[in-house]
């Protein structure tokens, strides 16, 4: 608890520093392209990326296609998912002139950092990582070498571009900490190559899925940014609620009703409790109508821009090639520096 309080205090200091000197920060963020981006991504990460971009922070956004197979057997549709994500980024306002958007697999030098980085951590340290434990339990199968070393892959993602700031939620603080450990150990063992990155805690709202669980592509409970208005209405209409006409916000006993309230409240910039009071005894039918209208109105501009962008079949590819080129330049430079300090230049 004390360490989290310290992280919160440091994040507040970092936020003030960003306002003063945004050019001194370099951020790495991203996600696995396992499906269409949804409202959870929008409120959970895209909004923060837009804020950092507007502030003038150098931002790198990785679509971690190699990481798709940390907990699944196939990369089916990964290219489609990558291109779809780029369209959503552009429609949301991310500017490839200011935010470097690239694919993990397109930057070979980044992955060469894994070997020296793996030598800097122990198996016990990897097993203790909360995400590794949670993902292994959720997958229901044997722990793969890729999943076990996932935190080290993320460290390589952050450090290849010498990122010094990582926006994360509370649950992801251990990932930043192991990256800090790797950076310090490399610098101590070989020489001062890497910054020791810091965590910027983001006050991202939790966006529940339509069944009350975390909104997730794998749960099938998400509202994708790319859905049409009619598709949105259909998935909301199918949400399981209950027979009580009085609408109340109670996530434990009324997960479906509460999920709809949370979703609509985020889009309407209000609270679930306030919205519940407004709907009152009108029942779940009225709640679903309010939620559908709120989501569709909120996403109308995004969807229109996305549709316009999609008329150019090569727009995502151009953005990725530009971002890949920039990421490769930095990764090559960093790897050359690493090899110099390690004495492996021939």
QUIFEN-V850962 format. One line per field, one symbol per residue. ss: DSSP state (~ for helix, > for strand, _ for the rest). psi: psi as a letter, one per 20 degrees, with the letter a starting at -180 (. if undefined). burial: + if it has 9 or more other ideal C-beta (glycine too) atoms within 8 Angstrom, else -. Layout:
ss = ???
psi = ???
burial = ???
//
This chain:
ss = _~~~~~~~~~~~~~~~~~~~_~~~_>>>>>>______>~~~~~~~~~~~~~~~~~__>>>>>>_~~~~~~_______~~~~~~~~~~~~~~~______>>>>>~~~_~~~~~~~~~~~____~~~~~~_~~~~~~~~~~_____~~~~_~~~~~~~~~~~____>>>>_~~~~~~~~~~~~~~~~~~~~________>>>>______>_____>_________>____~~~~~~~~~_________________~~~~~~~~~~~~~~___~~~~~~~~~~~~~~~~~~~~~~~~~~~~~~~~~~~~~~~____~~~~~~~~~~~~~~~~~~~~~~~~~~~~____
psi = gghhhhhgghhhghghhghgmhiiqppprarpmiaqqahggghhhhghhhghghijppppopomhhihjhkriqkpjhgghghgggghgghijpoihhpoprpgijnhhghiihghhhiiqrhhhghiphgggghghhhkrqoqhgghjghhghghggihjlpjpoprrgijhhghghhggggghghhhhrngqqoqqpoppmpqpoqrijirppqhhikkqoqhiqrhghghghhhippcaiohopqonhgimggghggggghgghilaqhgghghhhcjirhghghggggggghghiggghghghghihoijghhggghghggghhgggggghggghghiklp.
burial = ---+--++-++--++-++---+--+++++++-++-+++++++++++++++-++-+-+-++++++++++++-------+--++++++++++++-+-+--++++++-++-+++-++-+++-++---+++-+-+++-++---------+++++++++++++++++++++++---++++++++++++++++-----++-+++++++-+--+++++++-+++-+-+++++++-+--++-++--+-+-----+-+-+--+++++++++++++++---+-+++--+--+-+-+++-+++-+++--++-++-++--++----++--++-+++-+++-+++-++++++-+-----
//
